[in-house]
């Protein structure tokens, strides 16, 4: 009898979100924001969550690998909203993710 694979099947939506996340990570890198996807350990007494932090004077976005890709995508888009993206090309789908419908990502108000 064949063993079942332990790897979870990904849906087309998950694959699409993963591609969007990869594109946002490239944009983050180009504006100096390091993005790390790691398994954030949770021990008794404290809770660790995805978010921005400073490591050796550099901004780093930590994304918990255990949370769904859609959530990681949303968290990175929120972090990038505060970045200067004026020199970055953002296709309409990425622009909407970062700024919402009709937004103008990374431009001063």
Secondary structure in CASP SS format (residue, H / E / C, confidence):
PFRMAT SS
TARGET T0000
AUTHOR 0000-0000-0000
METHOD secondary structure of the structure
MODEL  1
X C 1.00
X C 1.00
X C 1.00
X C 1.00
X C 1.00
X C 1.00
X C 1.00
X C 1.00
X C 1.00
X C 1.00
X C 1.00
X H 1.00
X H 1.00
X H 1.00
X H 1.00
X H 1.00
X H 1.00
X H 1.00
X H 1.00
X H 1.00
X H 1.00
X H 1.00
X H 1.00
X H 1.00
X H 1.00
X H 1.00
X H 1.00
X H 1.00
X H 1.00
X H 1.00
X C 1.00
X C 1.00
X C 1.00
X E 1.00
X E 1.00
X E 1.00
X E 1.00
X E 1.00
X C 1.00
X C 1.00
X C 1.00
X C 1.00
X C 1.00
X C 1.00
X C 1.00
X C 1.00
X C 1.00
X C 1.00
X C 1.00
X C 1.00
X E 1.00
X E 1.00
X E 1.00
X E 1.00
X E 1.00
X C 1.00
X C 1.00
X E 1.00
X E 1.00
X E 1.00
X E 1.00
X E 1.00
X E 1.00
X E 1.00
X C 1.00
X C 1.00
X C 1.00
X C 1.00
X H 1.00
X H 1.00
X H 1.00
X H 1.00
X H 1.00
X H 1.00
X H 1.00
X H 1.00
X H 1.00
X H 1.00
X H 1.00
X H 1.00
X H 1.00
X C 1.00
X C 1.00
X C 1.00
X C 1.00
X C 1.00
X C 1.00
X C 1.00
X C 1.00
X C 1.00
X C 1.00
X H 1.00
X H 1.00
X H 1.00
X H 1.00
X H 1.00
X H 1.00
X H 1.00
X H 1.00
X C 1.00
X C 1.00
X C 1.00
X C 1.00
X C 1.00
X C 1.00
X C 1.00
X C 1.00
X C 1.00
X C 1.00
END
